[in-house]
Amino acid sequence: MNIKIEPKETIYAYSTPIVQQTSFWSKVKEKLGMNSCAFEFSVRNSDIYSEVGGFSYTNADFIIFYQYLNDRDCLAYIPYGPETEPSESNQGAFLEELSEMLKSYLPKHCIALRYDLNWESHWCREEDFDVKGNWIGLPQKEFQEIKLNYGTCNRNLRKANSNILPANTIVLDLTQDESAILNRMKPKTRYNIRLALRKGVNVVSVGMEGLETWYELYIETALRNGLHLNDISYFRNMFASKTECPDNGVNVKLMIAYYDKIPLAAMFLVLSAHRATYLYGASTSKMRNLMPTYALQWKAIQIAKENRCREYDMFGIAPTSNPSHPMYGLYKFKHGFGGEIFHQLGCWDYPIEEDKYNYFTAYEMSMQGYYEHG
């Protein structure tokens, strides 16, 4: 395998449906003090795809974000990247060579590369589901590492102790008309959407002026569910970054569901290339019988279709339908909209400074996972 890489400015990153790999997201993180850089790479298709011959090449790019762990040491984090997904048997060798090529470009005290892979999990075959169609889940960490390290020279790819971005999601197909999308939903979900609209829940798209309302709902939701709490400046930066970002393929929508001028639920919807992503949501515990979150999602689907998006990523569910899982409520809610469940490989590390990496991963076990660093 002969991968060629070349650094480039993040503002020249290719348009992509993956929000976290856009120049827009780089700008959001820059405003929060996180540095990033982009790399163009080229690799022969016959090296990464099985049963492919010839001399054609794949040319793509990815963005790395540097997460500093102290005054000196950092982690090179690649959220949902690289987007290019080799055939399963070539993935380990591809990541190994790419990592080795990147070493000379990384900061001096970078302890590891962390790939947050949105590639499909290796454990999604027929035998990985029970007779009712429920996903059995992942094997032990050691077995996962044996599988991904197949074909590598130094077997250095390690499964991270937790995922940062969601490794399990639901994606809705938006290529059909609204009636077909509604028909794919569970009856209870369709009923709740119509109930909310019949009761007078009104969903509006707002700009920066809606941030205070959003943040009040967001704080209530975070405290209710014990979630990591971002400062309001985090969300303000999303609007500010959009105005400064040259990528016209990215758009940010803040949507709020009202009943009689009372805000009941809100969400951030990001449109990027052909995908709409439900990035953040919040709601009050008051008047939940009006089903405002259902009206909110339905409006988001309609807006996504108006903007010619072909799919809607609901961004994060429990890995299985186990009622004891802390994210089971999200699983049940999002699954009702009729999308396809997609299981991804999640976070994988390529250690560079072994001792420091081992110390970091031991410490990381006490850190928060989902959404904190995304």
KEKE-3310 file (N, C-alpha, C; in steps of 0.2 Angstrom, whole numbers, plus 5000, padded with zeros to 4 digits):
npx = (5004:5003:5002:4999:5002:4997:4998:4985:4976:4962:4951:4950:4945:4936:4919:4907:4895:4898:4897:4907:4919:4920:4925:4918:4915:4928:4931:4921:4927:4939:4936:4934:4946:4953:4965:4967:4970:4972:4973:4977:4975:4980:4977:4979:4966:4965:4973:4965:4952:4944:4945:4947:4955:4967:4973:4967:4964:4960:4956:4956:4951:4955:4951:4961:4960:4968:4969:4973:4981:4988:5000:5009:5008:4998:4983:4979:4965:4953:4938:4925:4932:4945:4934:4934:4931:4939:4939:4934:4945:4956:4957:4964:4978:4977:4975:4986:4997:4993:4994:5008:5013:5008:5015:5026:5021:5014:5012:5026:5025:5014:5004:4996:4986:4969:4956:4940:4930:4918:4915:4906:4902:4911:4904:4891:4884:4873:4873:4876:4864:4850:4836:4825:4829:4837:4851:4866:4877:4894:4909:4922:4934:4948:4946:4940:4951:4960:4954:4953:4967:4971:4982:4991:5007:5013:5003:4997:4985:4972:4958:4948:4944:4931:4919:4919:4911:4894:4893:4883:4868:4853:4847:4837:4829:4827:4823:4810:4793:4784:4772:4776:4787:4781:4773:4782:4785:4783:4766:4763:4772:4768:4755:4758:4765:4754:4745:4752:4753:4739:4735:4741:4754:4768:4781:4796:4809:4824:4836:4851:4845:4837:4844:4845:4833:4834:4845:4840:4831:4840:4849:4840:4837:4850:4853:4842:4845:4858:4869:4884:4887:4888:4894:4885:4892:4897:4887:4883:4895:4893:4883:4891:4902:4897:4894:4907:4912:4918:4912:4898:4890:4886:4874:4866:4853:4842:4829:4813:4800:4785:4771:4757:4766:4774:4790:4794:4802:4818:4830:4846:4849:4859:4864:4873:4881:4873:4866:4856:4858:4854:4859:4859:4848:4834:4822:4808:4801:4788:4771:4772:4763:4759:4767:4779:4792:4790:4783:4794:4804:4798:4796:4810:4813:4805:4811:4824:4821:4816:4828:4835:4841:4846:4846:4843:4852:4850:4858:4864:4860:4855:4865:4858:4841:4839:4831:4837:4848:4856:4853:4841:4829:4831:4833:4821:4813:4819:4819:4806:4804:4806:4819:4834:4845:4862:4877:4893:4911:4917:4929:4946:4963:4980:4994:5008:5017:5020:5021:5015:5003:4997:4996:4987:4975:4972:4968:4958:4947:4940:4934:4922:4912:4902:4899:4906:4919:4916)
npy = (4994:5011:5026:5043:5058:5075:5090:5103:5118:5120:5127:5123:5111:5097:5097:5088:5076:5073:5082:5084:5084:5095:5111:5121:5115:5114:5128:5131:5124:5130:5143:5139:5137:5125:5118:5114:5104:5100:5086:5081:5065:5052:5036:5020:5012:4998:4995:4997:4992:4977:4965:4974:4980:4988:5005:5016:5029:5034:5050:5060:5069:5073:5080:5084:5086:5094:5089:5095:5088:5092:5104:5101:5088:5080:5074:5068:5069:5062:5065:5055:5051:5044:5048:5040:5023:5008:4991:4978:4969:4976:4987:4989:4989:5000:5010:5009:5012:5025:5031:5030:5038:5050:5054:5062:5074:5078:5086:5088:5081:5073:5060:5050:5045:5046:5038:5041:5031:5031:5020:5005:4993:4978:4968:4965:4956:4943:4933:4940:4945:4941:4930:4938:4949:4958:4966:4958:4963:4969:4959:4954:4966:4963:4953:4961:4969:4960:4957:4970:4973:4964:4960:4970:4977:4979:4978:4988:4995:5000:4997:5010:5015:5020:5028:5043:5052:5047:5029:5022:5024:5031:5032:5041:5038:5050:5051:5048:5053:5064:5057:5044:5043:5045:5034:5024:5026:5021:5017:5024:5034:5042:5045:5053:5064:5070:5073:5083:5093:5095:5099:5112:5114:5124:5125:5134:5141:5149:5162:5169:5176:5167:5160:5161:5156:5143:5139:5139:5128:5119:5118:5113:5101:5094:5094:5086:5074:5071:5075:5081:5098:5111:5127:5142:5149:5140:5136:5148:5150:5142:5148:5160:5154:5149:5160:5164:5154:5147:5137:5134:5123:5120:5122:5130:5127:5133:5127:5129:5123:5129:5132:5141:5153:5148:5140:5124:5114:5111:5111:5109:5108:5103:5105:5097:5095:5082:5077:5079:5083:5079:5087:5093:5092:5098:5099:5104:5098:5101:5100:5089:5081:5086:5083:5089:5087:5077:5085:5093:5085:5081:5093:5096:5085:5089:5102:5097:5090:5100:5106:5098:5087:5070:5061:5058:5060:5054:5054:5046:5033:5020:5005:4993:4987:4986:4989:4993:5000:5017:5025:5021:5027:5036:5028:5021:5032:5038:5027:5025:5033:5027:5024:5017:5007:5010:5003:5008:5007:5015:5023:5021:5019:5024:5022:5032:5037:5026:5024:5036:5036:5024:5029:5039:5033:5025:5036:5041:5033:5038:5050:5059:5053:5052:5065:5075:5080:5081)
npz = (5000:4996:5002:4998:5006:5010:5018:5020:5020:5032:5027:5014:5014:5008:5003:5013:5019:5032:5046:5056:5049:5042:5035:5042:5055:5059:5061:5071:5082:5083:5088:5101:5105:5100:5090:5073:5058:5041:5029:5013:5004:4994:4987:4979:4972:4971:4981:4993:4991:4990:4977:4966:4952:4941:4939:4945:4957:4973:4979:4993:5008:5026:5042:5056:5074:5087:5103:5118:5132:5143:5147:5137:5131:5118:5110:5094:5086:5075:5070:5065:5054:5043:5029:5018:5016:5017:5010:5022:5025:5022:5030:5043:5038:5030:5040:5048:5039:5036:5048:5051:5041:5045:5056:5056:5054:5065:5081:5092:5104:5103:5109:5103:5089:5086:5079:5076:5070:5057:5050:5045:5057:5060:5065:5060:5053:5048:5058:5069:5074:5084:5084:5083:5077:5084:5088:5093:5098:5102:5102:5114:5118:5115:5105:5095:5092:5087:5075:5068:5067:5057:5044:5047:5051:5064:5073:5081:5083:5094:5102:5109:5126:5127:5116:5108:5099:5094:5091:5087:5077:5069:5053:5042:5027:5015:5002:4997:4996:5007:5013:5011:5019:5032:5032:5034:5048:5065:5071:5083:5083:5072:5076:5087:5081:5073:5083:5091:5081:5079:5092:5092:5093:5087:5076:5074:5065:5070:5073:5080:5089:5096:5105:5119:5124:5119:5127:5140:5139:5136:5148:5157:5152:5152:5166:5170:5164:5168:5160:5151:5152:5141:5138:5135:5125:5117:5108:5103:5095:5085:5076:5073:5067:5056:5048:5045:5038:5023:5016:5007:5007:5020:5032:5046:5058:5070:5079:5087:5096:5100:5111:5112:5113:5123:5125:5122:5117:5108:5095:5087:5070:5057:5041:5029:5014:5006:5018:5033:5050:5066:5078:5092:5105:5115:5129:5139:5154:5156:5150:5142:5137:5125:5115:5109:5105:5094:5085:5082:5077:5065:5058:5056:5047:5036:5033:5030:5018:5010:5008:4999:5005:5006:5016:5034:5048:5064:5075:5086:5097:5109:5109:5108:5110:5124:5138:5150:5147:5148:5137:5132:5131:5121:5110:5109:5106:5094:5085:5082:5071:5060:5053:5047:5057:5061:5064:5070:5069:5079:5091:5088:5093:5089:5096:5100:5109:5120:5134:5139:5133:5139:5152:5150:5145:5156:5165:5158:5159:5169:5164:5155:5141:5128:5116:5123:5118:5104)
capx = (5000:5007:4998:5003:4998:5000:4994:4982:4972:4956:4946:4950:4943:4931:4912:4906:4890:4900:4898:4913:4924:4919:4929:4913:4917:4935:4930:4918:4932:4945:4933:4934:4953:4956:4968:4965:4974:4969:4977:4974:4978:4979:4979:4977:4960:4967:4976:4961:4946:4945:4943:4947:4961:4968:4977:4963:4966:4955:4959:4951:4955:4952:4953:4963:4959:4972:4966:4979:4980:4992:5004:5014:5005:4991:4980:4977:4958:4950:4931:4921:4936:4944:4927:4935:4930:4942:4936:4936:4951:4961:4956:4969:4984:4976:4975:4993:5001:4991:4997:5015:5014:5006:5019:5031:5017:5011:5016:5032:5023:5008:5005:4992:4981:4963:4951:4933:4928:4910:4914:4902:4905:4913:4899:4884:4882:4867:4874:4877:4858:4846:4830:4820:4832:4840:4859:4869:4882:4901:4913:4927:4939:4953:4944:4940:4958:4963:4951:4955:4974:4973:4986:4995:5014:5015:4997:4997:4978:4969:4951:4948:4939:4924:4918:4917:4905:4890:4895:4876:4864:4848:4847:4831:4829:4822:4822:4803:4789:4782:4768:4780:4791:4776:4771:4788:4786:4778:4760:4763:4775:4763:4750:4761:4766:4748:4743:4756:4750:4732:4735:4743:4762:4771:4789:4799:4816:4826:4843:4855:4840:4834:4849:4844:4827:4837:4850:4836:4829:4846:4851:4835:4838:4856:4852:4837:4848:4865:4873:4889:4884:4892:4893:4881:4896:4898:4881:4884:4900:4890:4881:4896:4907:4894:4895:4914:4915:4917:4908:4891:4886:4884:4869:4864:4846:4840:4822:4810:4793:4781:4764:4755:4772:4779:4795:4793:4807:4822:4835:4850:4849:4865:4863:4879:4880:4866:4864:4854:4860:4851:4865:4858:4841:4832:4815:4806:4797:4781:4767:4775:4757:4758:4772:4782:4798:4788:4782:4800:4807:4794:4798:4816:4813:4803:4816:4829:4819:4816:4835:4837:4845:4844:4846:4843:4855:4847:4864:4865:4855:4858:4867:4853:4835:4839:4828:4841:4853:4854:4850:4836:4823:4832:4833:4814:4810:4821:4818:4799:4803:4807:4825:4839:4850:4868:4882:4899:4917:4919:4935:4952:4969:4986:4998:5014:5021:5017:5020:5011:4997:4994:4994:4981:4969:4970:4965:4952:4942:4935:4932:4915:4913:4898:4897:4910:4924:4915)
capy = (5000:5017:5031:5049:5063:5082:5095:5108:5122:5117:5130:5120:5104:5095:5097:5082:5075:5072:5088:5085:5084:5101:5117:5124:5112:5117:5135:5130:5122:5135:5148:5136:5136:5119:5119:5108:5104:5095:5082:5077:5059:5048:5029:5017:5009:4991:4994:4997:4989:4970:4963:4979:4980:4994:5010:5021:5031:5038:5056:5062:5072:5073:5085:5082:5091:5093:5089:5095:5084:5096:5110:5099:5082:5081:5068:5070:5066:5063:5064:5052:5051:5047:5046:5034:5017:5003:4985:4976:4966:4981:4993:4989:4991:5007:5015:5008:5016:5032:5034:5031:5044:5056:5055:5067:5081:5079:5090:5084:5077:5069:5053:5045:5046:5043:5038:5040:5028:5030:5014:5000:4988:4972:4963:4967:4950:4939:4929:4945:4947:4936:4927:4943:4954:4962:4966:4955:4968:4968:4954:4957:4971:4959:4950:4967:4972:4955:4958:4976:4973:4959:4963:4975:4974:4980:4976:4994:4998:4998:5000:5015:5012:5023:5032:5050:5053:5041:5024:5019:5029:5029:5036:5040:5039:5056:5052:5047:5059:5064:5052:5037:5044:5044:5027:5020:5027:5017:5020:5028:5040:5046:5048:5059:5070:5073:5075:5089:5098:5096:5103:5119:5115:5127:5125:5140:5142:5156:5164:5170:5178:5161:5156:5161:5152:5137:5137:5137:5122:5114:5117:5109:5094:5092:5093:5081:5068:5071:5076:5086:5104:5116:5134:5145:5152:5134:5136:5155:5149:5138:5153:5164:5150:5148:5167:5165:5148:5148:5131:5135:5117:5119:5127:5128:5129:5132:5126:5129:5121:5133:5131:5148:5157:5145:5136:5117:5109:5115:5107:5111:5104:5105:5103:5097:5091:5078:5075:5083:5079:5081:5087:5094:5093:5100:5100:5105:5092:5103:5099:5084:5077:5089:5079:5094:5084:5074:5090:5096:5081:5081:5099:5095:5081:5093:5107:5093:5088:5106:5108:5093:5082:5063:5057:5062:5056:5056:5055:5043:5029:5015:5000:4988:4989:4984:4994:4995:5005:5023:5029:5017:5031:5039:5022:5020:5038:5039:5021:5026:5037:5022:5024:5011:5007:5009:5002:5010:5005:5019:5025:5017:5023:5022:5025:5035:5037:5020:5025:5041:5033:5020:5033:5043:5029:5024:5042:5043:5029:5042:5055:5058:5051:5055:5072:5080:5082:5080)
capz = (5000:4995:5003:4998:5010:5009:5022:5017:5025:5033:5023:5008:5015:5003:5005:5015:5023:5039:5049:5060:5045:5037:5038:5047:5062:5061:5064:5078:5087:5083:5092:5107:5107:5098:5084:5068:5052:5036:5025:5007:5003:4988:4987:4973:4974:4971:4988:4998:4990:4987:4970:4962:4949:4938:4942:4947:4963:4977:4982:4998:5014:5032:5047:5063:5079:5093:5110:5123:5139:5148:5144:5132:5127:5115:5106:5087:5085:5069:5071:5060:5048:5036:5027:5014:5020:5013:5012:5029:5026:5021:5035:5047:5035:5028:5046:5050:5035:5036:5054:5051:5037:5048:5062:5055:5053:5071:5086:5095:5110:5102:5111:5099:5084:5088:5074:5078:5063:5056:5045:5047:5062:5057:5068:5058:5049:5050:5064:5074:5076:5087:5080:5083:5073:5088:5087:5099:5101:5101:5106:5119:5116:5113:5099:5090:5090:5082:5069:5064:5066:5052:5039:5049:5053:5071:5077:5085:5083:5100:5103:5114:5131:5126:5110:5109:5095:5094:5087:5084:5075:5065:5047:5038:5019:5013:4995:4995:4998:5015:5015:5011:5025:5037:5032:5037:5055:5069:5071:5089:5081:5067:5080:5091:5076:5072:5090:5092:5076:5081:5098:5091:5093:5082:5076:5070:5064:5073:5073:5086:5094:5100:5109:5127:5124:5118:5132:5146:5138:5136:5154:5160:5149:5154:5173:5171:5162:5170:5154:5151:5150:5137:5140:5129:5120:5112:5103:5099:5090:5079:5072:5071:5063:5049:5044:5043:5034:5015:5014:5006:5008:5027:5035:5053:5059:5077:5078:5093:5096:5105:5112:5115:5115:5128:5122:5125:5114:5103:5092:5082:5064:5053:5034:5026:5007:5005:5024:5038:5056:5072:5082:5099:5107:5122:5130:5146:5157:5156:5144:5137:5133:5119:5111:5105:5102:5088:5080:5081:5072:5059:5055:5054:5041:5031:5031:5026:5011:5006:5006:4995:5008:5004:5022:5040:5054:5071:5079:5093:5101:5113:5104:5107:5113:5131:5142:5156:5144:5149:5131:5129:5129:5114:5106:5107:5102:5087:5081:5080:5065:5054:5049:5048:5062:5058:5069:5067:5072:5085:5092:5088:5094:5086:5101:5097:5115:5123:5141:5141:5131:5144:5158:5148:5144:5163:5167:5153:5161:5174:5160:5151:5134:5122:5115:5126:5113:5097)
cpx = (5004:5003:5002:4999:5001:4995:4991:4978:4965:4950:4945:4948:4937:4924:4910:4899:4891:4902:4905:4919:4924:4924:4924:4915:4924:4935:4926:4923:4938:4942:4933:4941:4956:4958:4967:4970:4971:4974:4974:4978:4976:4981:4976:4971:4961:4970:4971:4954:4947:4942:4942:4954:4962:4973:4974:4965:4960:4959:4954:4955:4952:4955:4955:4962:4964:4969:4972:4977:4983:4995:5008:5011:4999:4989:4978:4971:4955:4943:4927:4926:4942:4937:4928:4935:4933:4938:4938:4943:4957:4961:4962:4976:4983:4978:4983:4997:5000:4994:5004:5017:5013:5011:5023:5028:5014:5015:5021:5029:5016:5008:5001:4988:4975:4958:4945:4929:4920:4910:4910:4905:4906:4908:4892:4881:4876:4867:4875:4870:4854:4840:4825:4823:4836:4848:4862:4874:4889:4904:4918:4932:4945:4952:4943:4946:4961:4960:4953:4963:4976:4976:4990:5002:5015:5009:4996:4990:4975:4962:4951:4943:4932:4924:4916:4911:4901:4892:4889:4871:4858:4848:4841:4832:4824:4821:4815:4799:4787:4777:4771:4784:4787:4774:4776:4788:4781:4772:4759:4766:4771:4758:4752:4762:4759:4744:4746:4753:4743:4731:4738:4750:4764:4778:4791:4806:4819:4833:4846:4850:4837:4838:4848:4838:4830:4841:4846:4833:4834:4848:4846:4836:4844:4856:4847:4840:4855:4870:4878:4886:4889:4890:4889:4886:4898:4893:4881:4889:4898:4887:4886:4901:4903:4895:4902:4917:4913:4913:4901:4887:4884:4879:4867:4857:4845:4832:4819:4803:4790:4774:4761:4760:4776:4783:4795:4799:4811:4827:4840:4850:4855:4864:4870:4879:4873:4863:4861:4856:4857:4856:4864:4851:4840:4825:4814:4801:4789:4777:4769:4769:4756:4762:4776:4788:4796:4787:4789:4804:4804:4796:4805:4817:4810:4808:4822:4827:4819:4823:4839:4842:4842:4843:4846:4846:4852:4852:4864:4859:4859:4860:4862:4847:4834:4836:4832:4847:4851:4851:4844:4830:4824:4832:4825:4811:4812:4819:4810:4799:4805:4813:4829:4844:4857:4873:4889:4905:4919:4926:4941:4958:4975:4991:5005:5019:5018:5016:5015:5004:4993:4992:4987:4975:4967:4966:4958:4946:4937:4933:4925:4917:4908:4898:4902:4915:4922:4915)
cpy = (5006:5023:5038:5054:5070:5086:5100:5112:5119:5120:5127:5113:5103:5095:5089:5081:5075:5079:5089:5085:5090:5107:5121:5121:5114:5124:5135:5129:5127:5141:5145:5134:5129:5120:5113:5109:5099:5092:5080:5071:5056:5041:5025:5012:5001:4990:4994:4994:4982:4969:4969:4980:4987:4999:5016:5023:5035:5044:5059:5066:5071:5078:5082:5088:5089:5094:5089:5092:5088:5101:5108:5093:5083:5074:5071:5066:5068:5061:5061:5052:5046:5044:5040:5028:5011:4996:4982:4973:4970:4987:4994:4992:4998:5012:5015:5013:5023:5035:5035:5037:5050:5058:5061:5074:5083:5083:5085:5079:5075:5062:5048:5048:5043:5044:5037:5038:5028:5024:5009:4995:4982:4966:4965:4962:4947:4936:4934:4948:4941:4934:4933:4949:4959:4961:4963:4959:4966:4963:4958:4962:4968:4956:4956:4969:4966:4956:4964:4976:4967:4963:4968:4972:4974:4979:4982:4997:4996:5001:5004:5012:5015:5027:5039:5052:5046:5035:5020:5025:5027:5034:5035:5042:5045:5056:5051:5053:5059:5059:5045:5037:5042:5037:5022:5020:5022:5021:5025:5035:5045:5049:5054:5065:5074:5076:5082:5095:5100:5100:5110:5120:5118:5127:5130:5139:5149:5156:5165:5173:5173:5158:5156:5156:5144:5135:5136:5130:5117:5113:5112:5102:5091:5090:5087:5074:5067:5071:5081:5092:5109:5123:5137:5148:5146:5135:5143:5154:5146:5143:5157:5160:5150:5154:5167:5159:5149:5142:5132:5129:5116:5124:5125:5131:5128:5132:5126:5128:5125:5130:5138:5152:5154:5140:5129:5113:5113:5110:5111:5106:5107:5101:5103:5092:5088:5076:5080:5079:5083:5081:5088:5095:5095:5100:5101:5099:5094:5102:5094:5080:5080:5087:5084:5091:5080:5079:5093:5092:5081:5087:5099:5091:5085:5098:5103:5092:5094:5108:5102:5088:5075:5059:5061:5058:5059:5056:5052:5040:5024:5009:4995:4991:4986:4990:4997:5000:5012:5027:5025:5021:5035:5034:5022:5026:5039:5033:5022:5030:5033:5022:5017:5012:5006:5009:5003:5007:5009:5021:5020:5021:5020:5025:5027:5035:5032:5022:5030:5039:5029:5024:5037:5039:5026:5029:5043:5039:5033:5049:5054:5057:5055:5063:5077:5084:5082:5086)
cpz = (5000:4995:5002:5002:5009:5014:5018:5022:5026:5029:5016:5008:5010:5007:5007:5019:5031:5042:5052:5056:5040:5040:5043:5054:5064:5064:5070:5083:5088:5088:5100:5109:5105:5091:5079:5062:5047:5032:5019:5007:4997:4989:4982:4976:4975:4978:4994:4997:4987:4980:4965:4959:4946:4941:4944:4955:4967:4980:4987:5003:5020:5037:5054:5068:5085:5100:5115:5130:5144:5144:5138:5128:5124:5112:5099:5086:5079:5069:5065:5053:5049:5034:5022:5018:5016:5015:5018:5030:5025:5026:5040:5044:5033:5034:5048:5046:5035:5043:5054:5046:5040:5054:5062:5055:5060:5076:5089:5100:5109:5104:5107:5094:5087:5082:5076:5071:5063:5051:5049:5052:5058:5060:5067:5053:5052:5057:5070:5077:5079:5082:5079:5079:5077:5088:5094:5102:5099:5105:5110:5115:5112:5106:5093:5088:5086:5075:5065:5063:5060:5046:5041:5051:5060:5076:5083:5086:5089:5100:5110:5119:5130:5119:5112:5106:5095:5089:5084:5083:5071:5059:5043:5031:5018:5006:4993:4998:5005:5017:5015:5018:5032:5038:5035:5045:5059:5070:5077:5087:5077:5071:5084:5087:5075:5078:5091:5088:5078:5087:5098:5092:5087:5082:5072:5070:5066:5072:5079:5091:5099:5105:5117:5128:5124:5124:5139:5145:5139:5143:5158:5158:5152:5162:5174:5169:5164:5164:5155:5148:5147:5139:5134:5123:5115:5106:5099:5094:5084:5074:5069:5066:5056:5045:5042:5039:5027:5012:5013:5007:5015:5029:5042:5055:5067:5077:5085:5092:5102:5105:5116:5117:5120:5124:5125:5123:5109:5101:5087:5076:5060:5046:5031:5020:5007:5012:5029:5045:5062:5077:5090:5100:5114:5123:5137:5148:5157:5149:5139:5134:5127:5113:5106:5102:5095:5083:5077:5075:5065:5055:5052:5047:5035:5028:5027:5019:5007:5004:5002:4998:5007:5010:5028:5046:5060:5076:5086:5096:5105:5108:5103:5111:5120:5135:5148:5153:5146:5144:5128:5127:5122:5109:5104:5104:5095:5082:5079:5073:5059:5050:5050:5053:5059:5064:5066:5072:5079:5085:5092:5089:5091:5091:5097:5103:5120:5130:5143:5138:5136:5150:5156:5148:5151:5166:5164:5156:5166:5170:5157:5144:5129:5122:5118:5122:5106:5093)
residu = (MET:ASN:ILE:LYS:ILE:GLU:PRO:LYS:GLU:THR:ILE:TYR:ALA:TYR:SER:THR:PRO:ILE:VAL:GLN:GLN:THR:SER:PHE:TRP:SER:LYS:VAL:LYS:GLU:LYS:LEU:GLY:MET:ASN:SER:CYS:ALA:PHE:GLU:PHE:SER:VAL:ARG:ASN:SER:ASP:ILE:TYR:SER:GLU:VAL:GLY:GLY:PHE:SER:TYR:THR:ASN:ALA:ASP:PHE:ILE:ILE:PHE:TYR:GLN:TYR:LEU:ASN:ASP:ARG:ASP:CYS:LEU:ALA:TYR:ILE:PRO:TYR:GLY:PRO:GLU:THR:GLU:PRO:SER:GLU:SER:ASN:GLN:GLY:ALA:PHE:LEU:GLU:GLU:LEU:SER:GLU:MET:LEU:LYS:SER:TYR:LEU:PRO:LYS:HIS:CYS:ILE:ALA:LEU:ARG:TYR:ASP:LEU:ASN:TRP:GLU:SER:HIS:TRP:CYS:ARG:GLU:GLU:ASP:PHE:ASP:VAL:LYS:GLY:ASN:TRP:ILE:GLY:LEU:PRO:GLN:LYS:GLU:PHE:GLN:GLU:ILE:LYS:LEU:ASN:TYR:GLY:THR:CYS:ASN:ARG:ASN:LEU:ARG:LYS:ALA:ASN:SER:ASN:ILE:LEU:PRO:ALA:ASN:THR:ILE:VAL:LEU:ASP:LEU:THR:GLN:ASP:GLU:SER:ALA:ILE:LEU:ASN:ARG:MET:LYS:PRO:LYS:THR:ARG:TYR:ASN:ILE:ARG:LEU:ALA:LEU:ARG:LYS:GLY:VAL:ASN:VAL:VAL:SER:VAL:GLY:MET:GLU:GLY:LEU:GLU:THR:TRP:TYR:GLU:LEU:TYR:ILE:GLU:THR:ALA:LEU:ARG:ASN:GLY:LEU:HIS:LEU:ASN:ASP:ILE:SER:TYR:PHE:ARG:ASN:MET:PHE:ALA:SER:LYS:THR:GLU:CYS:PRO:ASP:ASN:GLY:VAL:ASN:VAL:LYS:LEU:MET:ILE:ALA:TYR:TYR:ASP:LYS:ILE:PRO:LEU:ALA:ALA:MET:PHE:LEU:VAL:LEU:SER:ALA:HIS:ARG:ALA:THR:TYR:LEU:TYR:GLY:ALA:SER:THR:SER:LYS:MET:ARG:ASN:LEU:MET:PRO:THR:TYR:ALA:LEU:GLN:TRP:LYS:ALA:ILE:GLN:ILE:ALA:LYS:GLU:ASN:ARG:CYS:ARG:GLU:TYR:ASP:MET:PHE:GLY:ILE:ALA:PRO:THR:SER:ASN:PRO:SER:HIS:PRO:MET:TYR:GLY:LEU:TYR:LYS:PHE:LYS:HIS:GLY:PHE:GLY:GLY:GLU:ILE:PHE:HIS:GLN:LEU:GLY:CYS:TRP:ASP:TYR:PRO:ILE:GLU:GLU:ASP:LYS:TYR:ASN:TYR:PHE:THR:ALA:TYR:GLU:MET:SER:MET:GLN:GLY:TYR:TYR:GLU:HIS:GLY)
# end
